[in-house]
Amino acid sequence: MKEIELKLHLTDAAARAIEAAGVLPGKPKTVAQRSLYFDTPDRALAKAGLSLRIRKAKGKRVQTVKQADRGAAGVFARPEHEMAVADDRPVLDEATPVARVLGAKASELAPVFALSANRRIWTLEEGGARILAMIDRGEITAADRHSPLCECELELVSGPPGALFAVARRLGAVAPVRLGVLTKSERGYRLTGSLPVAVKAEEVALDRDMTAAQAFQRIVLSCLRQFRLNEDLLLATRTPEPLHQARVALRRLRSAFTIFRPMLGTSGTALREELRWLAGSLGDARDLDVLLPRAPRGPLQDRIRAGREAAYDALAGTLASDRARALMLDLAEWVGGGDWLSDPDTRAMRDSDAQDFAAAALSRFRRKVKKGGRDLAHLEDEARHELRKDAKKLRYAADFFAPLFAGDRRKGRRRFGAALADFQDHLGALNDLAAAPLVLDRLGLADMPGAADLADAVDRAPLLAAAENAHRALVRAERYWT
């Protein structure tokens, strides 16, 4: 059986507002649940993309094995197997891959974390679909660590998946909801290890049997997941690391639209503009994060720090807006069922081999970087910034498509990636220098003591020479995709 559900992250206040508004019809069923999640000490099931739980509700126990939906964000479509069990001891049979994955380690299975929750369940009809709307409130516990849980799951019983988004928007009109990207098992496993400071991009789950359209879907959902994970960390900690990774996620998303533009045509244009807006809203805070450590102690640093706090306040307001929250839902719905999937003019490209599409895209962006880097030392700041953006697109394309070029191409891919990363680092340092006076001027700090030194604190000549050398090394690097 395959479970299809849309997850929404809620605050407790938002959950109460939704329940009070009457947007979920009828009287809900209320069920108290207690779930134990099992794994081996070395997390063999998690590494294999499986979760094993035994849930007790209404005096009965049900064992559930779920397979991870790799690269999912918001909408999860996961194979699952359920069976009744007598107690809190897992039963391993041949109906699931658990016994095969564990082998001799099956005897090491033990509870890893527990979840206690009160679930309220509504059944509703929407756009020809039958949907279960479930609001869970509770707590996840792993040893001495605890994490509150408040989320809404919209589970598709029958009908078109797009109806899930219609219900989600109706809930979002009543109270703030955010697209959820973590399963309950992922939340539990997080409590068993070091809590993340920020979340870097994960390898996209691509394989050589995919079409170009399927590859695009996986890439977008991977970027969406990275953004949402860092957005939550950013709002909780107001630290530079998750802000930086949230910006990276948005740049990756926008680059994906550019990389796949020949296949998309004009579809998704409005989404691209919204992503541009959202990415721009993160820029001021990030500029100040970069500038603050370089500022000398004293009035200038104090003013930059105050500006940073104001920028983070403004950013928190933007991320909490209906516009930002709706964008994540719109993007998840569009990539799974948008008009780009039915355009007859791009059907051949959508159905083309993902590896062939990747090779053509990598060649296209490499040519742009090769041409744009000629006479790099004499480029104006704006032209060098455009070169930097092209290099990022090439880097993101190489990262996206990496799983398609494994085996004997892995070494060449790594050498090319190292050369490209080195080139990007040098361009990044030059960009920070060029941006500093603009940031100071925007804040009205350009005339303060120390500002001139901050804006011109590093000699550009060695950086330009190093960037030119890095560009030559990149041009010489093997084109592993050909």
C-alpha positions as CSV (number, residue, x, y, z in Angstrom):
1,M,0.0,0.0,0.0
2,K,1.2,3.5,-0.7
3,E,0.3,6.4,1.6
4,I,0.0,9.8,0.1
5,E,-0.1,12.7,2.5
6,L,0.6,16.4,2.8
7,K,2.3,17.6,6.0
8,L,1.7,21.0,7.5
9,H,3.7,22.4,10.4
10,L,1.6,24.2,13.0
11,T,1.9,26.1,16.2
12,D,-0.4,25.1,19.0
13,A,-2.2,28.4,18.6
14,A,-2.7,27.8,14.9
15,A,-4.1,24.4,15.6
16,R,-6.6,25.8,18.1
17,A,-7.6,28.5,15.6
18,I,-8.3,26.0,12.8
19,E,-10.4,23.8,15.1
20,A,-12.4,26.8,16.3
21,A,-13.0,28.2,12.8
22,G,-15.1,25.2,11.7
23,V,-13.2,24.8,8.4
24,L,-12.9,21.1,9.2
25,P,-16.5,19.8,9.1
26,G,-18.3,17.8,11.7
27,K,-17.2,16.4,15.1
28,P,-13.7,14.9,15.0
29,K,-12.7,11.5,16.3
30,T,-10.1,11.8,19.1
31,V,-7.6,9.0,19.5
32,A,-4.7,8.8,22.1
33,Q,-1.7,7.2,20.5
34,R,1.6,6.0,21.8
35,S,4.3,4.9,19.2
36,L,7.6,3.2,19.8
37,Y,10.2,3.4,16.9
38,F,12.8,0.6,16.7
39,D,16.2,0.4,15.2
40,T,19.6,-1.1,15.8
41,P,22.4,0.7,17.7
42,D,24.1,1.5,14.3
43,R,20.8,2.7,12.8
44,A,20.7,0.1,10.1
45,L,17.0,0.7,9.3
46,A,17.4,4.5,9.1
47,K,20.4,4.1,6.8
48,A,18.3,1.8,4.6
49,G,15.5,4.4,4.4
50,L,13.1,2.4,6.6
51,S,11.2,3.1,9.7
52,L,9.6,0.5,12.0
53,R,7.1,1.5,14.7
54,I,4.5,-0.2,16.9
55,R,1.6,2.1,17.7
56,K,-0.9,1.5,20.5
57,A,-4.3,3.1,20.2
58,K,-7.7,2.1,21.5
59,G,-6.1,-0.9,23.2
60,K,-4.7,-2.4,20.0
61,R,-1.2,-2.5,18.6
62,V,-0.3,-2.1,15.0
63,Q,3.2,-2.5,13.6
64,T,4.0,-0.3,10.6
65,V,7.0,-0.4,8.3
66,K,7.4,2.6,6.0
67,Q,10.0,3.2,3.2
68,A,11.4,6.7,2.9
69,D,10.2,8.8,0.0
70,R,13.6,10.1,-0.9
71,G,13.7,13.7,-1.7
72,A,10.1,14.3,-0.5
73,A,9.0,17.7,0.7
74,G,5.5,18.4,1.9
75,V,3.8,15.6,-0.1
76,F,5.0,12.2,1.0
77,A,4.1,9.1,-1.1
78,R,5.5,6.2,0.8
79,P,5.1,2.4,0.6
80,E,3.9,1.1,3.9
81,H,3.0,-2.3,5.4
82,E,0.8,-2.7,8.5
83,M,0.0,-5.7,10.7
84,A,-1.6,-6.3,14.1
85,V,0.8,-7.4,16.8
86,A,0.3,-8.7,20.3
87,D,2.8,-6.5,22.2
88,D,5.7,-4.1,21.9
89,R,8.0,-6.7,20.2
90,P,8.5,-6.3,16.5
91,V,7.4,-9.1,14.2
92,L,9.7,-9.6,11.2
93,D,8.3,-11.4,8.2
94,E,8.9,-11.5,4.5
95,A,6.3,-9.0,3.6
96,T,8.7,-6.1,4.3
97,P,12.5,-5.7,3.6
98,V,13.3,-5.3,7.3
99,A,14.4,-8.9,7.9
100,R,16.6,-8.9,4.8
101,V,18.1,-5.5,5.7
102,L,19.0,-6.5,9.2
103,G,20.0,-10.1,8.8
104,A,21.9,-11.2,11.9
105,K,21.3,-7.7,13.4
106,A,17.6,-8.4,13.9
107,S,18.3,-9.5,17.5
108,E,19.7,-6.0,18.2
109,L,16.4,-4.2,17.5
110,A,15.4,-2.0,20.4
111,P,13.3,1.1,21.0
112,V,15.1,4.3,19.9
113,F,12.4,6.9,20.6
114,A,8.8,7.2,21.5
115,L,5.9,9.4,20.5
116,S,2.9,10.2,22.5
117,A,0.1,12.2,20.8
118,N,-3.6,13.0,20.8
119,R,-4.9,12.8,17.3
120,R,-8.1,14.5,16.1
121,I,-9.5,13.2,12.8
122,W,-11.9,14.7,10.4
123,T,-13.1,13.2,7.1
124,L,-13.9,15.5,4.3
125,E,-14.7,15.7,0.6
126,E,-12.8,18.1,-1.6
127,G,-12.7,18.4,-5.4
128,G,-13.7,14.8,-6.0
129,A,-11.3,13.5,-3.3
130,R,-11.8,11.9,0.1
131,I,-9.3,13.2,2.6
132,L,-8.5,12.5,6.3
133,A,-7.5,15.7,8.1
134,M,-5.5,14.9,11.3
135,I,-4.1,17.2,13.8
136,D,-1.5,15.7,16.2
137,R,-0.4,17.3,19.4
138,G,2.1,15.5,21.6
139,E,5.8,14.9,22.4
140,I,8.6,12.9,21.0
141,T,11.1,11.5,23.6
142,A,14.5,10.0,23.0
143,A,16.4,9.2,26.3
144,D,16.4,12.5,28.2
145,R,15.6,14.6,25.2
146,H,12.1,15.9,24.4
147,S,10.6,17.7,21.5
148,P,7.0,19.0,21.2
149,L,4.9,17.9,18.2
150,C,2.1,19.9,16.6
151,E,1.3,19.1,13.0
152,C,-1.5,18.5,10.5
153,E,-1.5,15.6,8.1
154,L,-3.8,15.6,5.1
155,E,-4.0,12.0,3.9
156,L,-5.5,11.2,0.5
157,V,-8.0,8.3,0.8
158,S,-9.1,8.5,-2.8
159,G,-9.2,11.1,-5.7
160,P,-6.7,13.6,-7.1
161,P,-3.7,14.6,-5.0
162,G,-4.2,18.3,-5.9
163,A,-7.2,18.4,-3.5
164,L,-4.8,18.2,-0.6
165,F,-3.5,21.6,-1.5
166,A,-6.9,23.1,-1.7
167,V,-7.6,22.0,1.8
168,A,-4.2,23.2,3.0
169,R,-4.9,26.7,1.6
170,R,-8.3,26.8,3.3
171,L,-6.6,26.0,6.6
172,G,-3.9,28.6,5.8
173,A,-6.5,31.3,5.4
174,V,-7.6,30.7,9.0
175,A,-4.2,30.4,10.7
176,P,-0.5,30.3,9.7
177,V,0.6,26.9,8.4
178,R,3.9,26.0,6.9
179,L,4.8,23.2,4.5
180,G,6.1,20.3,6.6
181,V,9.2,18.4,5.3
182,L,10.1,16.1,8.2
183,T,8.4,12.8,9.0
184,K,7.8,11.9,12.6
185,S,10.5,9.3,12.4
186,E,13.0,11.9,11.1
187,R,12.0,14.2,14.0
188,G,12.7,11.3,16.4
189,Y,16.1,10.4,14.9
190,R,17.1,14.0,15.2
191,L,16.8,13.8,19.0
192,T,19.2,10.9,19.1
193,G,22.2,12.8,17.6
194,S,23.7,16.2,17.5
195,L,21.1,18.9,16.7
196,P,21.9,20.7,13.4
197,V,23.1,24.2,13.3
198,A,22.2,24.4,9.7
199,V,21.3,22.0,6.9
200,K,23.5,21.7,3.8
201,A,22.2,20.4,0.5
202,E,21.7,16.7,0.4
203,E,22.5,14.6,-2.6
204,V,19.5,14.6,-4.9
205,A,18.0,11.1,-5.3
206,L,18.5,10.7,-9.0
207,D,19.1,7.5,-11.0
208,R,19.9,6.8,-14.7
209,D,16.5,5.3,-15.4
210,M,14.8,8.7,-14.8
211,T,13.4,11.1,-17.4
212,A,14.4,14.8,-17.4
213,A,11.0,15.7,-15.9
214,Q,11.4,13.2,-13.0
215,A,14.9,14.6,-12.3
216,F,13.6,18.2,-12.2
217,Q,10.9,17.1,-9.8
218,R,13.4,15.5,-7.4
219,I,15.7,18.5,-7.6
220,V,13.0,21.0,-6.8
221,L,11.8,19.0,-3.9
222,S,15.3,18.6,-2.5
223,C,15.8,22.4,-2.7
224,L,12.5,23.0,-1.1
225,R,13.3,20.7,1.8
226,Q,16.7,22.4,2.4
227,F,15.0,25.8,2.5
228,R,12.3,24.8,4.9
229,L,14.7,23.0,7.3
230,N,16.9,26.1,7.4
231,E,14.0,28.5,7.6
232,D,12.9,26.8,10.9
233,L,16.4,26.9,12.3
234,L,16.8,30.6,11.2
235,L,13.6,31.7,12.9
236,A,14.6,29.8,16.1
237,T,18.3,30.9,16.4
238,R,18.8,34.0,14.2
239,T,22.3,32.9,13.5
240,P,24.3,33.3,10.2
241,E,24.6,29.6,9.3
242,P,20.9,28.7,8.6
243,L,20.4,32.0,6.9
244,H,23.3,31.3,4.6
245,Q,22.0,27.8,3.8
246,A,18.4,29.1,3.3
247,R,19.8,31.5,0.7
248,V,21.8,28.6,-0.9
249,A,18.5,26.6,-1.1
250,L,16.8,29.4,-2.9
251,R,19.7,30.0,-5.3
252,R,19.6,26.2,-6.0
253,L,15.9,26.4,-6.7
254,R,16.2,29.4,-9.0
255,S,19.2,27.7,-10.8
256,A,17.1,24.6,-11.3
257,F,14.5,26.7,-13.1
258,T,17.3,28.2,-15.3
259,I,18.9,24.8,-16.0
260,F,15.6,23.3,-17.0
261,R,14.2,26.4,-18.8
262,P,14.3,24.7,-22.3
263,M,11.9,22.0,-20.9
264,L,9.7,24.4,-18.9
265,G,9.0,27.1,-21.4
266,T,7.0,29.9,-19.7
267,S,5.5,27.6,-17.1
268,G,6.4,28.6,-13.6
269,T,7.3,32.2,-14.5
270,A,5.3,33.6,-11.6
271,L,6.9,31.2,-9.2
272,R,10.3,32.2,-10.4
273,E,9.5,35.9,-9.7
274,E,8.3,35.0,-6.2
275,L,11.5,33.1,-5.5
276,R,13.4,36.1,-6.6
277,W,11.5,38.2,-4.2
278,L,12.0,35.8,-1.3
279,A,15.7,35.4,-2.0
280,G,16.1,39.2,-2.1
281,S,14.4,39.5,1.3
282,L,17.2,37.4,2.8
283,G,20.0,39.5,1.3
284,D,20.2,42.5,3.7
285,A,20.7,40.3,6.8
286,R,23.2,38.1,5.0
287,D,25.2,41.2,3.8
288,L,25.4,42.4,7.4
289,D,26.4,38.9,8.7
290,V,29.4,39.0,6.3
291,L,30.3,42.6,7.2
292,L,30.0,42.4,11.0
293,P,33.1,40.2,11.7
294,R,35.3,42.5,9.6
295,A,34.3,45.7,11.3
296,P,36.6,47.2,14.0
297,R,35.2,47.4,17.5
298,G,33.5,50.6,18.3
299,P,30.7,52.8,17.0
300,L,30.8,51.3,13.4
301,Q,30.5,47.7,14.6
302,D,27.8,48.7,17.0
303,R,25.8,50.3,14.2
304,I,26.3,47.3,11.9
305,R,25.1,45.0,14.7
306,A,22.0,47.1,15.3
307,G,21.3,47.1,11.5
308,R,21.7,43.3,11.5
309,E,19.1,42.9,14.3
310,A,16.7,45.2,12.4
311,A,17.3,43.1,9.2
312,Y,16.6,39.9,11.1
313,D,13.4,41.4,12.5
314,A,12.2,42.4,9.0
315,L,13.2,38.9,7.6
316,A,11.2,37.2,10.4
317,G,8.1,39.3,9.4
318,T,8.6,38.4,5.7
319,L,8.9,34.6,6.4
320,A,5.8,34.8,8.5
321,S,3.8,36.5,5.8
322,D,1.0,34.8,3.9
323,R,2.9,35.4,0.7
324,A,6.0,33.5,1.8
325,R,4.1,30.6,3.3
326,A,1.8,30.3,0.2
327,L,4.9,30.2,-2.1
328,M,6.1,26.9,-0.6
329,L,2.7,25.3,-1.1
330,D,2.3,26.7,-4.6
331,L,5.8,25.4,-5.6
332,A,5.2,21.9,-4.1
333,E,1.8,21.6,-6.0
334,W,3.2,23.0,-9.3
335,V,6.2,20.7,-9.5
336,G,4.0,17.6,-8.9
337,G,1.1,18.5,-11.1
338,G,1.6,21.8,-12.9
339,D,0.9,22.7,-16.5
340,W,4.5,22.1,-17.5
341,L,3.8,18.4,-17.3
342,S,1.1,18.5,-20.1
343,D,2.7,20.9,-22.6
344,P,2.8,19.0,-25.9
345,D,5.6,21.2,-27.2
346,T,8.1,20.1,-24.5
347,R,6.9,16.5,-24.2
348,A,9.9,15.0,-26.0
349,M,12.3,16.9,-23.7
350,R,10.4,15.9,-20.6
351,D,10.6,12.2,-21.6
352,S,14.2,12.4,-22.6
353,D,16.9,10.6,-20.7
354,A,18.0,12.5,-17.6
355,Q,21.7,11.8,-18.1
356,D,21.5,13.2,-21.7
357,F,19.7,16.3,-20.5
358,A,22.3,16.7,-17.8
359,A,25.3,16.4,-20.2
360,A,23.8,19.1,-22.5
361,A,23.1,21.5,-19.5
362,L,26.6,21.1,-18.1
363,S,28.2,21.8,-21.4
364,R,26.0,24.9,-21.9
365,F,26.9,26.4,-18.6
366,R,30.6,25.5,-18.9
367,R,30.8,27.4,-22.1
368,K,29.3,30.5,-20.4
369,V,31.8,30.4,-17.6
370,K,34.7,29.8,-20.0
371,K,33.7,32.8,-22.1
372,G,32.8,35.1,-19.3
373,G,36.1,34.6,-17.4
374,R,38.3,35.8,-20.2
375,D,40.5,38.7,-19.1
376,L,38.9,38.3,-15.6
377,A,41.3,40.8,-13.9
378,H,40.0,43.7,-16.0
379,L,36.3,43.0,-15.7
380,E,34.1,45.5,-14.0
381,D,32.5,44.5,-10.7
382,E,29.1,44.0,-12.3
383,A,30.5,41.7,-15.1
384,R,32.4,39.7,-12.5
385,H,29.3,39.3,-10.4
386,E,27.5,37.9,-13.5
387,L,30.4,35.5,-14.0
388,R,30.0,34.5,-10.4
389,K,26.3,33.7,-10.9
390,D,27.1,31.6,-14.0
391,A,29.7,29.7,-12.0
392,K,27.1,29.0,-9.3
393,K,24.7,27.7,-11.8
394,L,27.4,25.4,-13.2
395,R,28.2,24.3,-9.7
396,Y,24.6,23.6,-8.8
397,A,24.0,21.7,-12.0
398,A,27.1,19.5,-11.3
399,D,25.8,18.9,-7.8
400,F,22.3,18.1,-8.9
401,F,23.3,15.7,-11.6
402,A,26.2,14.0,-9.7
403,P,24.4,10.7,-9.1
404,L,23.9,10.3,-12.9
405,F,27.7,10.2,-13.4
406,A,28.9,7.7,-10.9
407,G,31.2,4.7,-11.5
408,D,34.3,5.4,-13.6
409,R,33.3,9.1,-14.0
410,R,33.4,9.8,-10.3
411,K,37.0,10.8,-10.1
412,G,36.7,13.2,-13.0
413,R,33.6,14.6,-11.5
414,R,35.4,15.2,-8.2
415,R,38.4,16.9,-9.9
416,F,36.1,19.2,-11.9
417,G,34.1,20.0,-8.7
418,A,37.2,20.9,-6.8
419,A,38.4,23.2,-9.6
420,L,35.0,24.8,-9.8
421,A,34.7,25.3,-6.0
422,D,38.2,26.9,-5.9
423,F,37.1,29.3,-8.6
424,Q,33.9,30.2,-6.8
425,D,35.8,30.9,-3.6
426,H,38.0,33.5,-5.2
427,L,35.0,35.1,-6.9
428,G,33.2,35.1,-3.6
429,A,36.0,37.0,-1.8
430,L,36.1,39.6,-4.6
431,N,32.3,40.0,-4.4
432,D,32.4,40.6,-0.7
433,L,34.9,43.4,-1.2
434,A,32.7,44.9,-3.9
435,A,29.6,44.7,-1.8
436,A,31.0,46.2,1.4
437,P,30.8,49.9,0.3
438,L,27.3,49.4,-1.1
439,V,26.1,48.0,2.3
440,L,27.7,50.8,4.2
441,D,26.2,53.4,2.0
442,R,22.7,51.8,2.3
443,L,23.0,51.9,6.1
444,G,24.2,55.5,6.0
445,L,27.5,54.5,7.5
446,A,29.9,55.3,4.7
447,D,31.2,58.5,6.4
448,M,31.8,56.9,9.8
449,P,35.4,56.4,11.1
450,G,36.7,53.1,9.9
451,A,34.2,52.6,7.1
452,A,36.7,53.5,4.4
453,D,39.1,50.9,5.7
454,L,36.4,48.3,6.0
455,A,35.3,48.8,2.4
456,D,38.8,48.6,1.1
457,A,40.5,46.4,3.7
458,V,42.1,43.9,1.3
459,D,44.3,44.3,-1.7
460,R,42.4,43.1,-4.8
461,A,45.4,42.4,-7.0
462,P,46.4,39.1,-5.4
463,L,42.8,38.0,-5.3
464,L,42.3,38.8,-9.0
465,A,45.5,36.9,-10.0
466,A,44.4,33.9,-8.0
467,A,40.9,34.0,-9.6
468,E,42.5,34.1,-13.0
469,N,44.6,31.0,-12.2
470,A,41.6,29.2,-10.8
471,H,39.6,30.0,-14.0
472,R,42.4,28.6,-16.2
473,A,42.5,25.4,-14.0
474,L,38.7,25.1,-14.4
475,V,38.8,25.4,-18.2
476,R,41.5,22.7,-18.3
477,A,39.5,20.3,-16.0
478,E,38.1,17.2,-17.6
479,R,34.5,17.4,-18.9
480,Y,33.5,14.1,-17.2
481,W,30.0,14.1,-18.7
482,T,31.0,13.8,-22.3
